[in-house]
Amino acid sequence: MPHRFRPDRLRRVLAEIDHLLAASRAATDARRAAIERVPAERRPSAENLAHYLALRAHDLRPLQRELRSLSLSSLGRLEGNVVDTLNGVRLALLALLGELPPATAAGAGHAPLTSDEADELLAAHASELLGPKPAERNSRIMVTLPTAAGADPGLLRDLLRAGMDVARVNLAHDAAAAWDAMADHLRAAEREVGRRCRLLVDLPGPKLRTGALVPGPEVLRVRPERDVLGVVTKPAVVAFRDPDAPGPPPEPGTPQVPLATPLLHAAAAGDDLVVVDTRGKRRTFGVLRAAGGVCVAAADQTAYLGTDCRIVLRRGVTALGATRLGRLPALPTSLDLQTGDILLVTRSQEPGRPALDGADGRREPPRIPCTLPAVFDDVRADQRILFDDGRIQGLVLAHEGDALRVRITATPPGGGRLRAEKGINLPDTEISAAAFGAADHHLLDWAARHADLVGMSFVQRPDDVLRLHGELERRGRPEMGILLKIETALAFQRLPELLFAGLQSPPLGVMVARGDLAAEVGYARLAEVQEEILWLCEAAHVPVVWATQVLDSMARTGVPSRAEVTDAAMGVRAECVMLNKGPYVVETVQFLAGILERMQQHHTKKRSLLRRLRIAGGDAAVPGHSG
């Protein structure tokens, strides 16, 4: 026998395997109460999750090197069937030693899951939650429905034909009438296309965002388009409109300026509207057409049109009258922040403002409200606070009761602009607000009537999951699937306990919400964190949704980036991949379906599938070539 198979080495490795098997048995005993709360048909999954957690409490790298050297399984693919894999390695080691295993080794109780049984369990759980897998691929495609889906039934038909398997309605946007229309159009599209599609409804949960800022100036800048020589190629077009007039709407994209006056109704094509803009400059708009209280006019110079600017209607050299512009929408404002700046985050919802000089001559820092005042009971000094997906980062210097004094620690190069309605993350803070709040009750009523599964935002603790399931039971929908959105550092840290709780009330799935998660754990750690989520969910035989910015630029512009294509290909390791809305989302669904179909020939989960390759003398096709 080769030197590497010497008995002392084999026995040392065997002892390590026996130690891991003992740890797995101990983990089952330690979590017995949690496992027994899981329905009997899901209990093998809960036990395997306990085994996997026990296994990963050890650094297995030295053992893996030994096993590879012995040409045995290096334990790199055992997520779904931990004990069976360890037992298989143990038997192989005993065979190399020439020893038969004891007759009692086929122990009492049920046999551990084999790899095939684990794969079958995960596939069954994915079908139960997300619907049957498509014939041509294993990973499903989820699409976030845009507002237009409520007004355009054809969009749902096109998405279904392109390959959408799950439609997602985010209840943080739009309103009940739009949601009703989306659900109705989806069911009608199913009947027309002859293809079933699950409907996921996302509950918004606690809304942790920046609040309103004081409005900016009421001004509209309009400017013509010019070529490289400065010659006007397209004039600036404005629709001056009587707000009370029922006239026809202007062309899409044409800015509107209120002008409620009889003077507007007197305008005709060929007249001029002369405005003194906010800078005191005279700008002439030639009337192109006027009817029904709408006057469309064009100018060859840039103009800043502001509320109450003076305007004169002229016909040739004759002034027909003068008035002032109506009230224009205020421009959105932002806080310009640099590293080292101080920012006050306030409990009060009074609109925030930039820095200003106080009455005592001291500079008062900028301030912005937080839309979830309850977090002020949880935040402490020396904890991090992140804004706008982590683009602006800060540290809480002091809790001043009704305000957090924050020092900005990082911004994009050149500084950052913080606007209203931007996300806030508190990665070091345990927020006491429940994931299912009072505002979610009526939303869950709607979801229970229309949806197949519900997405739980901001989940942080096992009680959140149990409470949501209790609410579904009260609404007569105990069978409704729950999708846990892992979007905070705390949710990631507690994922094992969330899974044990969720297994009590299947169907269950997990969404890797990579946007907020990246902000919370840091972009540098996102890759390893999403790997760990995939591993833990596979150990529990729980399907995963790969989400956030998949093929985002393609959905928005029609063209994917190279990095996005690679990221989308990684989605083959999940049971579902989510796309966000965009004008090219139908084309993006088709593109993603092709990627997933091709990639599943090479990968399943983290296992490489060694199909024959033409380049190696096999018969696999080379993309873009024939013959």
N, C-alpha and C positions, 0 to 999 in steps of 0.2 A: 504494500500500500504506500502511495506517495507520502513523503514526510509531512506534508500539510495536513494529512488526515490522522496524525498520531493520536492515540487514545486520550492522553492527558489534555490535549487541546479540545477534543470533542467533548470530553466530560465537563470541562470548564464552560464551554458554550452551552451545553445542555443544562447546567446548573442555572445559568442566566435565564434561559427560556422557562425553566421551572419556577424561577423567582417571579417572572412576569405573569405566568399563569396563576400563581398564588395571589399576586396583587390584583388580578382580574376578579378572582373569586371573592377576595376581601372587599373589592369595590362594590360588587353586587350586594353583599351583605350590608355594607355601610349605607347603601342607597335603597335598601329593601322597601322602606315605606313609600318613597317616591315612585319606585317601579311598580308597586302593587296598586297605586292609584291610576295607573295607565290601563286602558281596556286590554283584555287578554290578547286580542289579535295584534296589538302594538307592543306588547311586553317584550318580545325578543329585540325590538328596536331599542327600547329603553335600556335593556340589559347590555346590548352591544355598545351603546353610548357610554354607559358606566365603565365597561371594559376599556374602551378607547381612551377615556379620560385618565384611567389608572395607568395605562401604557404610556401616554404622552407626559406623564409626570416624571418620566425618566429620560435621560439623555441616551438615546439608542444608537448614536453614531458609531461608537466603538464596536458594539455588537453587530451593527449592519456591515461594517468592514470585514469582520470575522466571517459572517455568513456568506458574503460575496466571495471571499477567498475559498470557501468550502463549496462553492457552486450551488448554494441553497438560496431560498427566498430571503431577500434582505428586508422583509417586512415593510416595503415601501408602498404596498397597495392593499393594506389590510383593513382600511377604514370600515368597510361594511361587514366584515366577518373576522373579528379579532381573535377569538378563542380558537376557531377552526384553523386559522393560519398558524397560530402558535403550536397547536397540536400537530399540524402537518410537519412543521420544522422539527418538532420533538421526535416524531416517529422516524423521520429521515436520519436524525442524529443517532437514534438507537440502532437503526439498520446499519449505519456505518460502523457502529461499535460491535455489531453482530449479536445484539441482544434483543430478544422479543419483548415487547411491552407487557406489563402485568395484565392478567386476564381482567382485572377490575378497572383497567384504564378507561374502558368504555363506560363511563361513570353513570351514576344515577341521574334522574331528571331528564329533561329534553336534550336532544343532541344540539350542539352549537350550529349556528347558521353556516352553510357553505357559501362560497363566493357566488354561485349561481342563484341560490336562494336569496342572498342579499340583493343582488341585481334585480331579481324579480319583485322583491318587496319595494324597492325604491321606484321601479317602473310603475307598479300598481298604485303607490301613494301619489305619484305625479299625475297619473291619469285620473285618480279620484278628485284631486284638487284642481287641476288645470285642464282636464278633458283629455280624450285619447290623443296619443301622439300622431302627428301626420304620417302618412304612409312613407314619405320620402326622406324624413329626417326625425331625429329623436328629440331635438330641442324645439319647444314651441316659441312663437313670437307674440309678444304682447305689445299693444300700441296704445299710447295715451291719446284719447280722443280730443281733438281741438273743438273750440266753440262751434266751428262751421259744421261739425257733425250733427248738431241739432237742427240745422237748417238745410242740409244737403244729404238726402237719403242715398244719393249715388255714391258719396264718399264711402259709406259703410260697405256698399256692394263691392266697390273697387278694392277696399282693404281686405275683405274676405277672399276675393278672387286672387289677390296678390299673395295671400298666405297668412293673414292674421288669425291667431288661434284664441287670443284673449284680448278683449277690449277693456281699457282702463278709464274710468271716470273719476277725476279728482274733485272731490266735493269741496275743496278749498277754493275752487273757481266756479264761475257761472252761478246759476240758480236752478230751482226745482223745475221750472218750465223747460229749460234747456236740457236738464238731465232726463226728464220724461221723454223729450223728443229723441235724444240719443238712444235711450233704451228701446223705444218703439222702432226707430229706424234700424237698429241692430237686429231685432227679432224679425222684422220684415225682410231684411237682407238675408238672414239665415234661410228663410223659406224660399226666397228667390234663387239663391245660389245653391241651396241644398247642402249646406255645411254648417255644423254647429259651432258656436263660439261662446266661450265663457265670458261673463261680465264681472270684472273686478271693480269694486267701489272703494276708494281710499278715504278713510276718515281723516280730517286734518289734524286732530289732536290739539294740544296746546300750541298756540301761535306765538313763537318766540322770534320777534322781528323788531326792527327799528320802527318807531312811530313817525307821525307827521312832522314835517318841518314847516317853518313859516313860509308862506307862498312867495315866489319870486315876482319880478315885475310883470305886469300885464302887457306883454309886447309880443309881436310876431315879426320875425325877420323873413323877408322874401327877397330872393335874388335871382337874376337870370343866369342861364348857363352860357359860358363863353368858351371859345376855342383857345389854343395856345397863344394866339396873337391878341387875345382880349376882345375879339369880335363876338357879339351876342349871337348865339346859335338858337337859343330858345328863351323867350321872354319870361319874366316872372308873372304868373297868372294867379289872380285872387278872385274869389266870389264874394262880393259885398251883398249881404243878405239881410232882409227884414225877418227877424226871428219869428214873427207872428204870421208871416205870409206862407201860403201853402205851395209856393212855386216849386218847380222841378229841382231836384238836387243837382249840384255841379258834378263834374266828372270826378271819379275816385282820385284821391290824392291832392285835389285842389283845396288850398286852405280857405277857410271861411272867416269873414270879418262881419260882425253884427253892425247893422246900420238901419235902425228903425226910424224911418222918416218919410214923409210924402215925397221928398226930393228924390229918393231912390226910385220910386215908381215913375218919376218923370224922365228918367234916363233912357237913352236910346243908343243903338249902335252908331259909332262915330263920335259920340260925346267924349269928353275927358273928365276924369275925376282927379282933382289936384289935391294932394295931401301934404301937410306940413308934418313930417315924421318926428319921432322922439328926439332927434338931433337938431331939429329946426331946419332940416333940408326939405326943399320942395320936390315932390316926386309926382309925375304925371302918369296916370293909368288910363290908357285908351280903352273905351268900352267896346267889347267884342259883340256882346249880345245882352239884352235885358228883357225880362219877361217875368210876370208873376212875383215881383218883389225880390228877384235875384238878378244881380248885375255882375257879369263876368268881365273883368278888365285885365289888361296886361301892361307891364312896364319894362323898360330896358335898363333900369338902374335898381340897385339894391335899396330897399326901404325898410325902416323899422317902424311898424305900425303899432301904436300904443293906444290904450283906452283914452278917450277924450281928445285924441288928435283932431285938429281942424281939417275939414274936407270941403271942397268947393266943386260943384257940378258946372262945367262950362260947355257951351255949344258954340264952337268957333271962338270969337272974341267976347261973347256974351256970357256973363255969370248968371246962371239960373237960380242960384241959391247956395247957401252954406250951412253946414251943421258940424257935428262932431261924431267921431266913431263911438260905437257902443263898447260894452265891457268885453274885453278879450280874456281868454283863460290865462291864469298866471303860469309862468314858467316854473317847472320843478326846480327846486334848489338842492344844493348838496353842501356838505361840510368838507372843506379841503384840509386834509390831515397829513402831517409829516411825522416821521419817527421822532419821539421825544415830546410830542404835544400832549397836553392834558385834555381829556374829554369827560364831560359829565353825562352819565346815563341816568335818566330820571324815572322815578316811579310815576310821577304826574304825567298825564297825557297831553299837557299843554305843548303845543308845537315847539320843536327845537329850533335853534338858531345858531348862526356862526358866532365866533368870538367877537366881543365888543368891549369898548372902554367904559368902565363903570363910573358912577358919579364921583367916587373918591379918586379917580385917575388910574386905578389899577385895571389891568386887563382881565376881563372875565372870560373863562374858557368857553368853547362851544359846548352845546348841550343837545341831547336827542333823547326822546322818550323810548321806553321799552314796552312793547305791546302786552307783555305778561308780567304785571306788577308782582304776582306771587313769587317770582324768583328772587325778589329782594329779601325774602325771609331765608333764603338758602345760600346766597353768595357770601363769600368771605374775602377778606384782604389776601393778597398774594395768589389769587386764583386767576387763571387766564380767561380772557373774553375775546371772542373772534367775531368779525363782522364780514358780511358779503362773501360767504363760502371761504372764509379764512384769508381773503385778500388783504384785509386790514386786521392786525393783531394787537392786542393790548393786555395789560396786567392791571388788576384792581389794586390800587394803592390804598384805598380806604373806603369803608362803607359808612356813608354819612346819613343813614336813615332813609331819606327820600331820594338819595342819589348815590351812584357809584363813581368815585373819582378814579379815572382810568388813565394810565400812561400808555400812549401808543408806542409799541415796540417794533412794529414792522409794517411797511406799506409797499406797494409796487414802486419801482424806480420812478423818482420824480414826485412821489406822494400819492395819496389815495383820495378818492371822492366818495364820501359816504352819503347815500340817499335814503329816503324813506322806503319802507317795505323791503328792507334787506335782512337776510337771516342773521340771527345771533346764535353763536355756539358758546357753551360754557363747559368745556371738556373736563374741568377739575371739580365741577359742582354737581352734587347729587340733588336734583330738582324734585321737590316733594309733590309737585302737581301731577295728578294722575293722567295717564295716557288717554283714558276715556273720561272726558269731562262733561259738564252739564250741557255744553253747546253741541255735543255729539249725539245726544239722545234722539232728537228729531231727524238728524241725518241718518242714524242707524235705522230708524223707522222706514225711511225711503229705501235704504240698502236692502233691508229684509224683504221688501216687496218686489224689488227688481233684480237684485244681484245674485250671483252664484258664489262669490267669495268676497271677503272684506279685508282691506289692508289696514293694519294698525300702525299709525305713525307714532313716533316718539315713545315706543314701548321701552320700558326700563327695568321692570321688575315682574316676577312671576304673577303677582296679584293682578297686574294689568291684564294679562292674558286670561286668567280665570274670570275676572270681572266681565270682560267682553263676551266670553262664552256664556256666562250667566245671562247677560242681556239678550243674546241671541236666543237662548232657550225661552226667555219670557216672551219673545216675539214669535215663537213657534218655529224657529229655524235652527235647531241644535245641530243639524247636519251641514250647516253652512261653513265653508272653508274659511280659515283665518291665515292671513299672510303677515308675518311679523317683519316690519321694516327696521333693519338694523342700521341706524343712522347716527348713533352717538357712541362715544367711547365707553360709557357705562353699559349700554346695551350689549356691546361686543364683549366686555368683561363678564357679563352675566349670561352670555348665550347658553352655556350648558343648562343653567337653571330655567331659562326661558323655554328651552327645548323640552325639558322634563315636564314643565307645566303645560306646554302646548300639546304634547303627546296625550294628555288626558282628554283632549277634546278635538280629535282629528275630524276632518282633514286639516293638515297643517303644512305651511310652507314658510320660507324665509326669503326676503328680498335684501340683496346687498345694495343698499342705497349709498352708492359710492361718493356722491357729491358731498353731503353733510359728513359722512364718515371720514372722508379725506381731510376735511377741515378740522375735525375733532382729533384724529389720531396723527395727523400730519401726512403730507403727500409722500414723504420718504418711507413711511411705514405702511401705506395703503396696500401695496402689493402683497406683503406678508400677511396682513390682516385679512384680506379677501381670501387668501389661500386657506387660512385657519377656519374661516367661516365655511368654506366649501368642504373641508375635511370633517368638521364637527357635524355638519348636516348630513354628509354621506354616512357617517357613523350611526346617526339616528334614523337613516333612511327617509330623510325629509327633503323634498324637492326645493331647489334654489332658483330664484329669479335674479339674473345678472342685469343690473339697472344703472341708469344715469349716463347720459351723453354717449350712448352707443350710436355710432354713425351720425353724430349730431350735425356735423357740417353738411353731410349729404342730405339729411332731412331738410336743412335750411336753404342750401344753395344748389343741391342736385349733384354735387361732386364730393366724394369722400377724400379724406387725407390718407396717406399711407399708414400712419399710426392708428387711425380709426379702423382700418381694415384688419390690422393685426389684433387690435383689441376685440373687434367683433368675432374674429376667429376663436378667441379664447372663450367666447360664450358657449361653445360646444360642450364645455364641461358642466354647464348648468342645464337644468330641465326647461328653462324658459329664459328668453332674452327680451328686454324691454326697450322699445324705441319711444322717443318723445315726439311731439307733434312738430310739423313743419310743412311748408308748401309742397315738398317733394317726398312726403312720407310714403305714398303708395309705391313709388319707385324704390324707395329705401327698403320697404318690406320685401319686395322681389329680390333685391340685391342681397339682403341678409339671408333670405331663404336659400339662395344659391350657395353662399359661403358655408352655412351650417350643413347643408346637404353634402358638400364636398369634404368638409373637415371631419365629419363623423366617420369617414372612411379611414382616417388617420388617428383619431383620438376618441376615447370614451373615458369621461372623468379625467384622471391624470395618467391613464394607461395609454401608451402608444400602441397602435394597431399596425402590424407590419405587413401591409398589403404589398403585392408584387410591384416593383418599380421598373419601368422601361430602362431607366438609366443604369439599373443593376442587372439588366438582362431579362426583366419581367415584362409583363404586358400592360402595365398601367399607362394611361395616356399622359402625355406631357401637355399641360395647358397651352392652348394657342397653336398646337401643331397637329398634323394628321399624317396618316400613312406610316 
